[in-house]
Structure formats: structure tokens, C-alpha cells
Amino acid sequence: MSVTQQQMLYDEEQLRLMEEVCIVVDENDKPVRSGTKKECHLMENIHKGLLHRAFSMFLFDNENRLLLQQRAAEKITFPSLWTNTCCSHPLDVASERGSKLDEAVMGVKSAAQRKLFHELGIKAEYIPKERYQYLTRIHYLAPSVDKWGEHEIDYILFYKGHVELEINPNEVQAYKYVTMDELKAMFEDPEYKFTPWFKLICQHFLFKWWTDVDNSSKFEDQEIHRMV
């Protein structure tokens, strides 16, 4: 597909973001090189084993309701699907990369803070990284529409607290806070379509973690849970 054809088919800002540089990792989550977001999300590369680092943030309010977002229709991958609060990638920059787990966790926390502001307008001073709880990592693969997909080692982060939102409509078309029972009801309602990573996390982990959000550190581990 030519550059002109891509510009006609996809949103200009989302095409620009496809040039961001992600962290390509091996199956043990060790960085091996950098790769553009576009390169990392093409299924032809994913089928060859290309794997990159990502994060999924779950933000709860003071009533333990989870903030969900519906991805904007402009998104190139998984447009218009409902998902957890914020899902994205650390960049291959000094403040967001790391080889050892503790360094990598700090990197994804920095990335999460950056993207929470970009997507939801949550200012950094209201969501200090020191209060993010890292839980675990999952390794999954999922195709999206057209030629795109995901193949990630996904770091799971929790945060609890009140935040003020200023939604970026190029990233998010809707949002809602839900209780555990309300989310389960959404899964039963065919009106709602969800991202594959969010469904996997819910099926295997989330509802157990959600029962004790205030003590979520007890769920922390150093594993990479394989779901491929």
C-alpha cells in the first residue's frame, strides 16, 4: 500500500503515532532491538515471531469501580472496542526501557503516566507513579482488522484514586466506571465488543484481583503468563 493510500484509509494522527518506536523483546522479555509501532503491529511480522513490550493500566475510583474506555473509531488496531483504562507501549527511550524486571516496571509506569495524560487527560501530578501497583505480565497474540494485530508481553498495572478526565476524542470515544457485576453484565450483552487482551485478563485474573484492590500487592509475581 502506498503512502497516499494509507493517508486516505487511516486517520492522520494515528498514522503519525505508528512511527513511534517500541521495545522489541524475546520471549523472556529481554529487549533485543527497537521497532516502529507499525512494524510491531503488522501480522506478517507477528507471524515471524516479532514480539514487543506493552502495558495495561486498570484505574479504580474510591468506590472500587473500574474505569473502562471505548477505543476511538480512528484507531488503526482494534477500533471502537471496549477495554481497560489505558493500554499502550513503553517507547525505546531511556526513561521507559529496562532489561531487569524492576527497571522495566519503572519504565512501563512512566509510559502509563504519559499515555493516561495523552488519552484521558489525567495530569501526572494527580497519578504519581509511586502509587502504581505492578502485578504481573501476560504474553498473548491476537489479530485485529485488516493486516494488523498484537503480539505483546503486557505489564499489568493497578491504580486507585480519584482523577479528573479530559478525553482525547482521537483516542477514546466513550468511557464509563463499572462495578464488577456491571462488567460481567456487559460481557453478556452483545452490544459490547471487547479487546482480546482485556477479555483474557478478565477470564484468568481480573475478578480475583478486583476482590481486594486495596491489597493488590499480594498478587504481584515475576511470572510471564503464556496465553498464546
mmCIF file of the C-alpha atoms, coordinates in Angstrom:
data_MODEL
# 
_entry.id   MODEL 
# 
loop_
_atom_site.group_PDB 
_atom_site.id 
_atom_site.type_symbol 
_atom_site.label_atom_id 
_atom_site.label_alt_id 
_atom_site.label_comp_id 
_atom_site.label_asym_id 
_atom_site.label_entity_id 
_atom_site.label_seq_id 
_atom_site.pdbx_PDB_ins_code 
_atom_site.Cartn_x 
_atom_site.Cartn_y 
_atom_site.Cartn_z 
_atom_site.occupancy 
_atom_site.B_iso_or_equiv 
_atom_site.pdbx_formal_charge 
_atom_site.auth_seq_id 
_atom_site.auth_comp_id 
_atom_site.auth_asym_id 
_atom_site.auth_atom_id 
_atom_site.pdbx_PDB_model_num 
ATOM 1   C CA . MET A 1 1   ? 0.000   0.000   0.000  1.00 0.00 ? 1   MET A CA 1 
ATOM 2   C CA . SER A 1 2   ? 1.398   3.404   -0.974 1.00 0.00 ? 2   SER A CA 1 
ATOM 3   C CA . VAL A 1 3   ? 1.791   6.286   1.465  1.00 0.00 ? 3   VAL A CA 1 
ATOM 4   C CA . THR A 1 4   ? -1.035  8.123   -0.305 1.00 0.00 ? 4   THR A CA 1 
ATOM 5   C CA . GLN A 1 5   ? -3.359  5.122   0.014  1.00 0.00 ? 5   GLN A CA 1 
ATOM 6   C CA . GLN A 1 6   ? -2.572  4.819   3.734  1.00 0.00 ? 6   GLN A CA 1 
ATOM 7   C CA . GLN A 1 7   ? -3.319  8.514   4.231  1.00 0.00 ? 7   GLN A CA 1 
ATOM 8   C CA . MET A 1 8   ? -6.689  8.061   2.532  1.00 0.00 ? 8   MET A CA 1 
ATOM 9   C CA . LEU A 1 9   ? -7.560  4.955   4.554  1.00 0.00 ? 9   LEU A CA 1 
ATOM 10  C CA . TYR A 1 10  ? -6.308  5.873   8.036  1.00 0.00 ? 10  TYR A CA 1 
ATOM 11  C CA . ASP A 1 11  ? -6.506  8.838   10.384 1.00 0.00 ? 11  ASP A CA 1 
ATOM 12  C CA . GLU A 1 12  ? -3.550  11.220  10.000 1.00 0.00 ? 12  GLU A CA 1 
ATOM 13  C CA . GLU A 1 13  ? -2.739  11.417  13.717 1.00 0.00 ? 13  GLU A CA 1 
ATOM 14  C CA . GLN A 1 14  ? -2.978  7.663   14.180 1.00 0.00 ? 14  GLN A CA 1 
ATOM 15  C CA . LEU A 1 15  ? -0.632  7.168   11.210 1.00 0.00 ? 15  LEU A CA 1 
ATOM 16  C CA . ARG A 1 16  ? 1.842   9.531   12.862 1.00 0.00 ? 16  ARG A CA 1 
ATOM 17  C CA . LEU A 1 17  ? 1.706   7.515   16.079 1.00 0.00 ? 17  LEU A CA 1 
ATOM 18  C CA . MET A 1 18  ? 2.523   4.375   14.084 1.00 0.00 ? 18  MET A CA 1 
ATOM 19  C CA . GLU A 1 19  ? 6.047   5.789   13.737 1.00 0.00 ? 19  GLU A CA 1 
ATOM 20  C CA . GLU A 1 20  ? 6.659   5.679   17.492 1.00 0.00 ? 20  GLU A CA 1 
ATOM 21  C CA . VAL A 1 21  ? 9.469   3.308   18.440 1.00 0.00 ? 21  VAL A CA 1 
ATOM 22  C CA . CYS A 1 22  ? 8.523   0.303   20.589 1.00 0.00 ? 22  CYS A CA 1 
ATOM 23  C CA . ILE A 1 23  ? 10.743  -2.134  22.514 1.00 0.00 ? 23  ILE A CA 1 
ATOM 24  C CA . VAL A 1 24  ? 11.127  -5.449  20.686 1.00 0.00 ? 24  VAL A CA 1 
ATOM 25  C CA . VAL A 1 25  ? 11.734  -8.286  23.168 1.00 0.00 ? 25  VAL A CA 1 
ATOM 26  C CA . ASP A 1 26  ? 12.389  -12.010 23.156 1.00 0.00 ? 26  ASP A CA 1 
ATOM 27  C CA . GLU A 1 27  ? 10.011  -14.497 24.792 1.00 0.00 ? 27  GLU A CA 1 
ATOM 28  C CA . ASN A 1 28  ? 11.711  -13.904 28.144 1.00 0.00 ? 28  ASN A CA 1 
ATOM 29  C CA . ASP A 1 29  ? 11.015  -10.164 27.888 1.00 0.00 ? 29  ASP A CA 1 
ATOM 30  C CA . LYS A 1 30  ? 14.643  -9.212  27.222 1.00 0.00 ? 30  LYS A CA 1 
ATOM 31  C CA . PRO A 1 31  ? 14.983  -6.199  24.896 1.00 0.00 ? 31  PRO A CA 1 
ATOM 32  C CA . VAL A 1 32  ? 16.642  -7.125  21.618 1.00 0.00 ? 32  VAL A CA 1 
ATOM 33  C CA . ARG A 1 33  ? 16.128  -4.009  19.489 1.00 0.00 ? 33  ARG A CA 1 
ATOM 34  C CA . SER A 1 34  ? 13.673  -1.249  18.679 1.00 0.00 ? 34  SER A CA 1 
ATOM 35  C CA . GLY A 1 35  ? 10.877  -1.347  16.111 1.00 0.00 ? 35  GLY A CA 1 
ATOM 36  C CA . THR A 1 36  ? 8.249   1.093   14.948 1.00 0.00 ? 36  THR A CA 1 
ATOM 37  C CA . LYS A 1 37  ? 4.716   0.661   16.199 1.00 0.00 ? 37  LYS A CA 1 
ATOM 38  C CA . LYS A 1 38  ? 3.723   -0.070  12.598 1.00 0.00 ? 38  LYS A CA 1 
ATOM 39  C CA . GLU A 1 39  ? 6.348   -2.810  12.253 1.00 0.00 ? 39  GLU A CA 1 
ATOM 40  C CA . CYS A 1 40  ? 5.320   -4.384  15.561 1.00 0.00 ? 40  CYS A CA 1 
ATOM 41  C CA . HIS A 1 41  ? 1.617   -4.495  14.680 1.00 0.00 ? 41  HIS A CA 1 
ATOM 42  C CA . LEU A 1 42  ? 1.752   -5.967  11.172 1.00 0.00 ? 42  LEU A CA 1 
ATOM 43  C CA . MET A 1 43  ? 0.543   -9.573  11.233 1.00 0.00 ? 43  MET A CA 1 
ATOM 44  C CA . GLU A 1 44  ? 3.146   -10.555 8.637  1.00 0.00 ? 44  GLU A CA 1 
ATOM 45  C CA . ASN A 1 45  ? 5.832   -9.668  11.205 1.00 0.00 ? 45  ASN A CA 1 
ATOM 46  C CA . ILE A 1 46  ? 3.917   -11.155 14.121 1.00 0.00 ? 46  ILE A CA 1 
ATOM 47  C CA . HIS A 1 47  ? 3.697   -14.468 12.262 1.00 0.00 ? 47  HIS A CA 1 
ATOM 48  C CA . LYS A 1 48  ? 7.505   -14.382 12.107 1.00 0.00 ? 48  LYS A CA 1 
ATOM 49  C CA . GLY A 1 49  ? 7.648   -14.063 15.896 1.00 0.00 ? 49  GLY A CA 1 
ATOM 50  C CA . LEU A 1 50  ? 8.029   -10.310 16.363 1.00 0.00 ? 50  LEU A CA 1 
ATOM 51  C CA . LEU A 1 51  ? 7.130   -9.530  19.983 1.00 0.00 ? 51  LEU A CA 1 
ATOM 52  C CA . HIS A 1 52  ? 7.074   -6.207  21.828 1.00 0.00 ? 52  HIS A CA 1 
ATOM 53  C CA . ARG A 1 53  ? 6.554   -4.851  25.334 1.00 0.00 ? 53  ARG A CA 1 
ATOM 54  C CA . ALA A 1 54  ? 3.269   -3.249  26.398 1.00 0.00 ? 54  ALA A CA 1 
ATOM 55  C CA . PHE A 1 55  ? 1.235   -2.300  29.467 1.00 0.00 ? 55  PHE A CA 1 
ATOM 56  C CA . SER A 1 56  ? -2.391  -2.401  30.566 1.00 0.00 ? 56  SER A CA 1 
ATOM 57  C CA . MET A 1 57  ? -3.486  0.034   33.271 1.00 0.00 ? 57  MET A CA 1 
ATOM 58  C CA . PHE A 1 58  ? -6.552  -0.642  35.421 1.00 0.00 ? 58  PHE A CA 1 
ATOM 59  C CA . LEU A 1 59  ? -7.680  2.505   37.245 1.00 0.00 ? 59  LEU A CA 1 
ATOM 60  C CA . PHE A 1 60  ? -10.222 2.215   40.058 1.00 0.00 ? 60  PHE A CA 1 
ATOM 61  C CA . ASP A 1 61  ? -12.072 5.059   41.750 1.00 0.00 ? 61  ASP A CA 1 
ATOM 62  C CA . ASN A 1 62  ? -12.535 5.332   45.507 1.00 0.00 ? 62  ASN A CA 1 
ATOM 63  C CA . GLU A 1 63  ? -15.632 3.115   45.282 1.00 0.00 ? 63  GLU A CA 1 
ATOM 64  C CA . ASN A 1 64  ? -13.568 0.366   43.601 1.00 0.00 ? 64  ASN A CA 1 
ATOM 65  C CA . ARG A 1 65  ? -15.267 0.914   40.254 1.00 0.00 ? 65  ARG A CA 1 
ATOM 66  C CA . LEU A 1 66  ? -13.076 0.249   37.217 1.00 0.00 ? 66  LEU A CA 1 
ATOM 67  C CA . LEU A 1 67  ? -12.674 2.920   34.537 1.00 0.00 ? 67  LEU A CA 1 
ATOM 68  C CA . LEU A 1 68  ? -13.260 1.461   31.067 1.00 0.00 ? 68  LEU A CA 1 
ATOM 69  C CA . GLN A 1 69  ? -12.720 3.181   27.744 1.00 0.00 ? 69  GLN A CA 1 
ATOM 70  C CA . GLN A 1 70  ? -14.089 2.559   24.283 1.00 0.00 ? 70  GLN A CA 1 
ATOM 71  C CA . ARG A 1 71  ? -11.307 2.978   21.770 1.00 0.00 ? 71  ARG A CA 1 
ATOM 72  C CA . ALA A 1 72  ? -11.854 5.643   19.130 1.00 0.00 ? 72  ALA A CA 1 
ATOM 73  C CA . ALA A 1 73  ? -13.053 4.639   15.675 1.00 0.00 ? 73  ALA A CA 1 
ATOM 74  C CA . GLU A 1 74  ? -9.920  6.346   14.340 1.00 0.00 ? 74  GLU A CA 1 
ATOM 75  C CA . LYS A 1 75  ? -7.648  3.752   15.967 1.00 0.00 ? 75  LYS A CA 1 
ATOM 76  C CA . ILE A 1 76  ? -5.861  1.570   13.415 1.00 0.00 ? 76  ILE A CA 1 
ATOM 77  C CA . THR A 1 77  ? -5.838  -1.509  15.650 1.00 0.00 ? 77  THR A CA 1 
ATOM 78  C CA . PHE A 1 78  ? -8.955  -2.710  17.493 1.00 0.00 ? 78  PHE A CA 1 
ATOM 79  C CA . PRO A 1 79  ? -11.074 0.380   16.702 1.00 0.00 ? 79  PRO A CA 1 
ATOM 80  C CA . SER A 1 80  ? -14.258 1.034   18.704 1.00 0.00 ? 80  SER A CA 1 
ATOM 81  C CA . LEU A 1 81  ? -13.711 -1.865  21.121 1.00 0.00 ? 81  LEU A CA 1 
ATOM 82  C CA . TRP A 1 82  ? -14.164 -1.542  24.890 1.00 0.00 ? 82  TRP A CA 1 
ATOM 83  C CA . THR A 1 83  ? -11.139 -2.180  27.055 1.00 0.00 ? 83  THR A CA 1 
ATOM 84  C CA . ASN A 1 84  ? -9.430  -1.389  30.346 1.00 0.00 ? 84  ASN A CA 1 
ATOM 85  C CA . THR A 1 85  ? -8.489  2.142   31.359 1.00 0.00 ? 85  THR A CA 1 
ATOM 86  C CA . CYS A 1 86  ? -5.400  2.548   29.194 1.00 0.00 ? 86  CYS A CA 1 
ATOM 87  C CA . CYS A 1 87  ? -3.372  0.163   27.019 1.00 0.00 ? 87  CYS A CA 1 
ATOM 88  C CA . SER A 1 88  ? -0.229  1.140   25.159 1.00 0.00 ? 88  SER A CA 1 
ATOM 89  C CA . HIS A 1 89  ? 3.528   0.628   24.856 1.00 0.00 ? 89  HIS A CA 1 
ATOM 90  C CA . PRO A 1 90  ? 6.668   1.914   26.523 1.00 0.00 ? 90  PRO A CA 1 
ATOM 91  C CA . LEU A 1 91  ? 8.913   3.620   23.990 1.00 0.00 ? 91  LEU A CA 1 
ATOM 92  C CA . ASP A 1 92  ? 12.518  2.677   23.344 1.00 0.00 ? 92  ASP A CA 1 
ATOM 93  C CA . VAL A 1 93  ? 13.818  5.683   25.289 1.00 0.00 ? 93  VAL A CA 1 
ATOM 94  C CA . ALA A 1 94  ? 15.944  5.767   28.430 1.00 0.00 ? 94  ALA A CA 1 
ATOM 95  C CA . SER A 1 95  ? 13.047  6.623   30.767 1.00 0.00 ? 95  SER A CA 1 
ATOM 96  C CA . GLU A 1 96  ? 10.818  3.756   29.558 1.00 0.00 ? 96  GLU A CA 1 
ATOM 97  C CA . ARG A 1 97  ? 13.077  0.811   28.701 1.00 0.00 ? 97  ARG A CA 1 
ATOM 98  C CA . GLY A 1 98  ? 14.770  -1.652  31.044 1.00 0.00 ? 98  GLY A CA 1 
ATOM 99  C CA . SER A 1 99  ? 16.391  -5.080  30.916 1.00 0.00 ? 99  SER A CA 1 
ATOM 100 C CA . LYS A 1 100 ? 15.935  -6.140  34.532 1.00 0.00 ? 100 LYS A CA 1 
ATOM 101 C CA . LEU A 1 101 ? 12.358  -6.539  35.747 1.00 0.00 ? 101 LEU A CA 1 
ATOM 102 C CA . ASP A 1 102 ? 12.484  -3.717  38.295 1.00 0.00 ? 102 ASP A CA 1 
ATOM 103 C CA . GLU A 1 103 ? 13.850  -1.325  35.652 1.00 0.00 ? 103 GLU A CA 1 
ATOM 104 C CA . ALA A 1 104 ? 11.256  -2.459  33.119 1.00 0.00 ? 104 ALA A CA 1 
ATOM 105 C CA . VAL A 1 105 ? 8.447   -1.948  35.650 1.00 0.00 ? 105 VAL A CA 1 
ATOM 106 C CA . MET A 1 106 ? 9.600   1.626   36.260 1.00 0.00 ? 106 MET A CA 1 
ATOM 107 C CA . GLY A 1 107 ? 9.717   2.146   32.502 1.00 0.00 ? 107 GLY A CA 1 
ATOM 108 C CA . VAL A 1 108 ? 6.165   0.958   31.917 1.00 0.00 ? 108 VAL A CA 1 
ATOM 109 C CA . LYS A 1 109 ? 4.957   3.087   34.835 1.00 0.00 ? 109 LYS A CA 1 
ATOM 110 C CA . SER A 1 110 ? 6.474   6.131   33.117 1.00 0.00 ? 110 SER A CA 1 
ATOM 111 C CA . ALA A 1 111 ? 4.820   5.097   29.860 1.00 0.00 ? 111 ALA A CA 1 
ATOM 112 C CA . ALA A 1 112 ? 1.468   4.612   31.601 1.00 0.00 ? 112 ALA A CA 1 
ATOM 113 C CA . GLN A 1 113 ? 1.640   8.065   33.150 1.00 0.00 ? 113 GLN A CA 1 
ATOM 114 C CA . ARG A 1 114 ? 2.423   9.558   29.732 1.00 0.00 ? 114 ARG A CA 1 
ATOM 115 C CA . LYS A 1 115 ? -0.431  7.750   27.984 1.00 0.00 ? 115 LYS A CA 1 
ATOM 116 C CA . LEU A 1 116 ? -3.009  8.393   30.720 1.00 0.00 ? 116 LEU A CA 1 
ATOM 117 C CA . PHE A 1 117 ? -2.493  12.075  30.004 1.00 0.00 ? 117 PHE A CA 1 
ATOM 118 C CA . HIS A 1 118 ? -2.466  11.627  26.220 1.00 0.00 ? 118 HIS A CA 1 
ATOM 119 C CA . GLU A 1 119 ? -5.641  9.534   26.059 1.00 0.00 ? 119 GLU A CA 1 
ATOM 120 C CA . LEU A 1 120 ? -7.653  10.616  29.104 1.00 0.00 ? 120 LEU A CA 1 
ATOM 121 C CA . GLY A 1 121 ? -6.156  13.972  30.074 1.00 0.00 ? 121 GLY A CA 1 
ATOM 122 C CA . ILE A 1 122 ? -5.163  12.787  33.561 1.00 0.00 ? 122 ILE A CA 1 
ATOM 123 C CA . LYS A 1 123 ? -2.379  15.056  34.782 1.00 0.00 ? 123 LYS A CA 1 
ATOM 124 C CA . ALA A 1 124 ? 0.765   13.426  36.133 1.00 0.00 ? 124 ALA A CA 1 
ATOM 125 C CA . GLU A 1 125 ? 0.606   15.232  39.473 1.00 0.00 ? 125 GLU A CA 1 
ATOM 126 C CA . TYR A 1 126 ? -2.709  13.504  40.242 1.00 0.00 ? 126 TYR A CA 1 
ATOM 127 C CA . ILE A 1 127 ? -1.431  9.989   39.456 1.00 0.00 ? 127 ILE A CA 1 
ATOM 128 C CA . PRO A 1 128 ? 2.078   9.678   40.948 1.00 0.00 ? 128 PRO A CA 1 
ATOM 129 C CA . LYS A 1 129 ? 3.945   6.650   39.619 1.00 0.00 ? 129 LYS A CA 1 
ATOM 130 C CA . GLU A 1 130 ? 4.891   5.649   43.155 1.00 0.00 ? 130 GLU A CA 1 
ATOM 131 C CA . ARG A 1 131 ? 1.259   4.638   43.701 1.00 0.00 ? 131 ARG A CA 1 
ATOM 132 C CA . TYR A 1 132 ? 1.010   2.372   40.654 1.00 0.00 ? 132 TYR A CA 1 
ATOM 133 C CA . GLN A 1 133 ? 0.931   -1.300  41.615 1.00 0.00 ? 133 GLN A CA 1 
ATOM 134 C CA . TYR A 1 134 ? 2.621   -3.721  39.237 1.00 0.00 ? 134 TYR A CA 1 
ATOM 135 C CA . LEU A 1 135 ? 1.024   -7.189  39.295 1.00 0.00 ? 135 LEU A CA 1 
ATOM 136 C CA . THR A 1 136 ? 2.332   -9.471  36.557 1.00 0.00 ? 136 THR A CA 1 
ATOM 137 C CA . ARG A 1 137 ? 2.995   -9.964  32.828 1.00 0.00 ? 137 ARG A CA 1 
ATOM 138 C CA . ILE A 1 138 ? 0.986   -11.800 30.194 1.00 0.00 ? 138 ILE A CA 1 
ATOM 139 C CA . HIS A 1 139 ? 2.169   -12.975 26.772 1.00 0.00 ? 139 HIS A CA 1 
ATOM 140 C CA . TYR A 1 140 ? -0.606  -13.057 24.178 1.00 0.00 ? 140 TYR A CA 1 
ATOM 141 C CA . LEU A 1 141 ? -1.187  -12.817 20.419 1.00 0.00 ? 141 LEU A CA 1 
ATOM 142 C CA . ALA A 1 142 ? -4.348  -11.524 18.729 1.00 0.00 ? 142 ALA A CA 1 
ATOM 143 C CA . PRO A 1 143 ? -5.237  -10.455 15.176 1.00 0.00 ? 143 PRO A CA 1 
ATOM 144 C CA . SER A 1 144 ? -7.165  -7.228  14.587 1.00 0.00 ? 144 SER A CA 1 
ATOM 145 C CA . VAL A 1 145 ? -8.867  -5.942  11.440 1.00 0.00 ? 145 VAL A CA 1 
ATOM 146 C CA . ASP A 1 146 ? -7.176  -5.897  8.040  1.00 0.00 ? 146 ASP A CA 1 
ATOM 147 C CA . LYS A 1 147 ? -3.436  -6.658  8.296  1.00 0.00 ? 147 LYS A CA 1 
ATOM 148 C CA . TRP A 1 148 ? -2.934  -5.624  11.916 1.00 0.00 ? 148 TRP A CA 1 
ATOM 149 C CA . GLY A 1 149 ? -2.647  -7.399  15.255 1.00 0.00 ? 149 GLY A CA 1 
ATOM 150 C CA . GLU A 1 150 ? -0.953  -7.607  18.645 1.00 0.00 ? 150 GLU A CA 1 
ATOM 151 C CA . HIS A 1 151 ? 1.818   -9.821  19.979 1.00 0.00 ? 151 HIS A CA 1 
ATOM 152 C CA . GLU A 1 152 ? 2.848   -8.494  23.361 1.00 0.00 ? 152 GLU A CA 1 
ATOM 153 C CA . ILE A 1 153 ? 4.331   -9.096  26.740 1.00 0.00 ? 153 ILE A CA 1 
ATOM 154 C CA . ASP A 1 154 ? 1.854   -6.976  28.641 1.00 0.00 ? 154 ASP A CA 1 
ATOM 155 C CA . TYR A 1 155 ? 2.645   -5.497  32.081 1.00 0.00 ? 155 TYR A CA 1 
ATOM 156 C CA . ILE A 1 156 ? -0.435  -5.227  34.307 1.00 0.00 ? 156 ILE A CA 1 
ATOM 157 C CA . LEU A 1 157 ? -0.715  -2.097  36.475 1.00 0.00 ? 157 LEU A CA 1 
ATOM 158 C CA . PHE A 1 158 ? -3.337  -1.074  39.060 1.00 0.00 ? 158 PHE A CA 1 
ATOM 159 C CA . TYR A 1 159 ? -4.069  2.399   40.401 1.00 0.00 ? 159 TYR A CA 1 
ATOM 160 C CA . LYS A 1 160 ? -6.762  3.508   42.828 1.00 0.00 ? 160 LYS A CA 1 
ATOM 161 C CA . GLY A 1 161 ? -7.848  7.089   43.365 1.00 0.00 ? 161 GLY A CA 1 
ATOM 162 C CA . HIS A 1 162 ? -9.949  9.989   42.146 1.00 0.00 ? 162 HIS A CA 1 
ATOM 163 C CA . VAL A 1 163 ? -8.944  11.526  38.813 1.00 0.00 ? 163 VAL A CA 1 
ATOM 164 C CA . GLU A 1 164 ? -10.229 14.315  36.587 1.00 0.00 ? 164 GLU A CA 1 
ATOM 165 C CA . LEU A 1 165 ? -10.696 13.343  32.940 1.00 0.00 ? 165 LEU A CA 1 
ATOM 166 C CA . GLU A 1 166 ? -10.299 15.370  29.748 1.00 0.00 ? 166 GLU A CA 1 
ATOM 167 C CA . ILE A 1 167 ? -10.848 12.850  26.976 1.00 0.00 ? 167 ILE A CA 1 
ATOM 168 C CA . ASN A 1 168 ? -8.843  12.930  23.742 1.00 0.00 ? 168 ASN A CA 1 
ATOM 169 C CA . PRO A 1 169 ? -11.502 12.078  21.109 1.00 0.00 ? 169 PRO A CA 1 
ATOM 170 C CA . ASN A 1 170 ? -8.858  10.826  18.668 1.00 0.00 ? 170 ASN A CA 1 
ATOM 171 C CA . GLU A 1 171 ? -8.064  8.084   21.197 1.00 0.00 ? 171 GLU A CA 1 
ATOM 172 C CA . VAL A 1 172 ? -11.269 7.494   23.171 1.00 0.00 ? 172 VAL A CA 1 
ATOM 173 C CA . GLN A 1 173 ? -14.887 7.713   22.008 1.00 0.00 ? 173 GLN A CA 1 
ATOM 174 C CA . ALA A 1 174 ? -16.567 6.817   25.315 1.00 0.00 ? 174 ALA A CA 1 
ATOM 175 C CA . TYR A 1 175 ? -15.785 5.845   28.899 1.00 0.00 ? 175 TYR A CA 1 
ATOM 176 C CA . LYS A 1 176 ? -17.593 4.565   31.965 1.00 0.00 ? 176 LYS A CA 1 
ATOM 177 C CA . TYR A 1 177 ? -16.922 3.449   35.526 1.00 0.00 ? 177 TYR A CA 1 
ATOM 178 C CA . VAL A 1 178 ? -18.281 -0.018  36.278 1.00 0.00 ? 178 VAL A CA 1 
ATOM 179 C CA . THR A 1 179 ? -18.656 -2.363  39.217 1.00 0.00 ? 179 THR A CA 1 
ATOM 180 C CA . MET A 1 180 ? -17.621 -5.984  38.910 1.00 0.00 ? 180 MET A CA 1 
ATOM 181 C CA . ASP A 1 181 ? -21.231 -7.073  38.374 1.00 0.00 ? 181 ASP A CA 1 
ATOM 182 C CA . GLU A 1 182 ? -21.786 -4.369  35.761 1.00 0.00 ? 182 GLU A CA 1 
ATOM 183 C CA . LEU A 1 183 ? -18.735 -5.513  33.809 1.00 0.00 ? 183 LEU A CA 1 
ATOM 184 C CA . LYS A 1 184 ? -19.903 -9.124  33.917 1.00 0.00 ? 184 LYS A CA 1 
ATOM 185 C CA . ALA A 1 185 ? -23.269 -7.970  32.548 1.00 0.00 ? 185 ALA A CA 1 
ATOM 186 C CA . MET A 1 186 ? -21.506 -6.094  29.737 1.00 0.00 ? 186 MET A CA 1 
ATOM 187 C CA . PHE A 1 187 ? -19.757 -9.309  28.721 1.00 0.00 ? 187 PHE A CA 1 
ATOM 188 C CA . GLU A 1 188 ? -23.184 -10.941 28.361 1.00 0.00 ? 188 GLU A CA 1 
ATOM 189 C CA . ASP A 1 189 ? -24.537 -8.065  26.245 1.00 0.00 ? 189 ASP A CA 1 
ATOM 190 C CA . PRO A 1 190 ? -23.775 -8.471  22.503 1.00 0.00 ? 190 PRO A CA 1 
ATOM 191 C CA . GLU A 1 191 ? -23.862 -4.690  22.114 1.00 0.00 ? 191 GLU A CA 1 
ATOM 192 C CA . TYR A 1 192 ? -20.424 -4.504  23.750 1.00 0.00 ? 192 TYR A CA 1 
ATOM 193 C CA . LYS A 1 193 ? -17.301 -5.720  21.960 1.00 0.00 ? 193 LYS A CA 1 
ATOM 194 C CA . PHE A 1 194 ? -14.017 -6.009  23.866 1.00 0.00 ? 194 PHE A CA 1 
ATOM 195 C CA . THR A 1 195 ? -10.316 -6.097  23.072 1.00 0.00 ? 195 THR A CA 1 
ATOM 196 C CA . PRO A 1 196 ? -8.795  -9.593  23.202 1.00 0.00 ? 196 PRO A CA 1 
ATOM 197 C CA . TRP A 1 197 ? -6.232  -8.777  25.878 1.00 0.00 ? 197 TRP A CA 1 
ATOM 198 C CA . PHE A 1 198 ? -8.902  -7.353  28.170 1.00 0.00 ? 198 PHE A CA 1 
ATOM 199 C CA . LYS A 1 199 ? -11.036 -10.475 27.749 1.00 0.00 ? 199 LYS A CA 1 
ATOM 200 C CA . LEU A 1 200 ? -8.046  -12.700 28.535 1.00 0.00 ? 200 LEU A CA 1 
ATOM 201 C CA . ILE A 1 201 ? -7.137  -10.725 31.650 1.00 0.00 ? 201 ILE A CA 1 
ATOM 202 C CA . CYS A 1 202 ? -10.752 -10.812 32.845 1.00 0.00 ? 202 CYS A CA 1 
ATOM 203 C CA . GLN A 1 203 ? -11.137 -14.537 32.204 1.00 0.00 ? 203 GLN A CA 1 
ATOM 204 C CA . HIS A 1 204 ? -7.966  -15.504 34.033 1.00 0.00 ? 204 HIS A CA 1 
ATOM 205 C CA . PHE A 1 205 ? -7.154  -12.836 36.609 1.00 0.00 ? 205 PHE A CA 1 
ATOM 206 C CA . LEU A 1 206 ? -9.123  -9.621  36.968 1.00 0.00 ? 206 LEU A CA 1 
ATOM 207 C CA . PHE A 1 207 ? -12.105 -10.667 39.039 1.00 0.00 ? 207 PHE A CA 1 
ATOM 208 C CA . LYS A 1 208 ? -9.854  -12.315 41.626 1.00 0.00 ? 208 LYS A CA 1 
ATOM 209 C CA . TRP A 1 209 ? -7.640  -9.234  41.822 1.00 0.00 ? 209 TRP A CA 1 
ATOM 210 C CA . TRP A 1 210 ? -10.654 -6.921  41.965 1.00 0.00 ? 210 TRP A CA 1 
ATOM 211 C CA . THR A 1 211 ? -11.935 -8.524  45.176 1.00 0.00 ? 211 THR A CA 1 
ATOM 212 C CA . ASP A 1 212 ? -9.005  -6.994  47.065 1.00 0.00 ? 212 ASP A CA 1 
ATOM 213 C CA . VAL A 1 213 ? -7.917  -3.876  45.172 1.00 0.00 ? 213 VAL A CA 1 
ATOM 214 C CA . ASP A 1 214 ? -6.612  -2.230  48.342 1.00 0.00 ? 214 ASP A CA 1 
ATOM 215 C CA . ASN A 1 215 ? -4.190  -5.115  48.885 1.00 0.00 ? 215 ASN A CA 1 
ATOM 216 C CA . SER A 1 216 ? -3.347  -5.839  45.255 1.00 0.00 ? 216 SER A CA 1 
ATOM 217 C CA . SER A 1 217 ? 0.380   -6.035  46.022 1.00 0.00 ? 217 SER A CA 1 
ATOM 218 C CA . LYS A 1 218 ? -0.221  -9.562  47.334 1.00 0.00 ? 218 LYS A CA 1 
ATOM 219 C CA . PHE A 1 219 ? -0.957  -10.657 43.759 1.00 0.00 ? 219 PHE A CA 1 
ATOM 220 C CA . GLU A 1 220 ? 2.389   -9.445  42.416 1.00 0.00 ? 220 GLU A CA 1 
ATOM 221 C CA . ASP A 1 221 ? 4.618   -12.043 40.789 1.00 0.00 ? 221 ASP A CA 1 
ATOM 222 C CA . GLN A 1 222 ? 7.611   -12.237 38.456 1.00 0.00 ? 222 GLN A CA 1 
ATOM 223 C CA . GLU A 1 223 ? 5.998   -14.654 36.010 1.00 0.00 ? 223 GLU A CA 1 
ATOM 224 C CA . ILE A 1 224 ? 5.184   -14.281 32.328 1.00 0.00 ? 224 ILE A CA 1 
ATOM 225 C CA . HIS A 1 225 ? 1.813   -15.983 31.914 1.00 0.00 ? 225 HIS A CA 1 
ATOM 226 C CA . ARG A 1 226 ? 1.675   -17.549 28.443 1.00 0.00 ? 226 ARG A CA 1 
ATOM 227 C CA . MET A 1 227 ? -1.661  -17.181 26.639 1.00 0.00 ? 227 MET A CA 1 
ATOM 228 C CA . VAL A 1 228 ? -0.538  -17.917 23.084 1.00 0.00 ? 228 VAL A CA 1 
# 
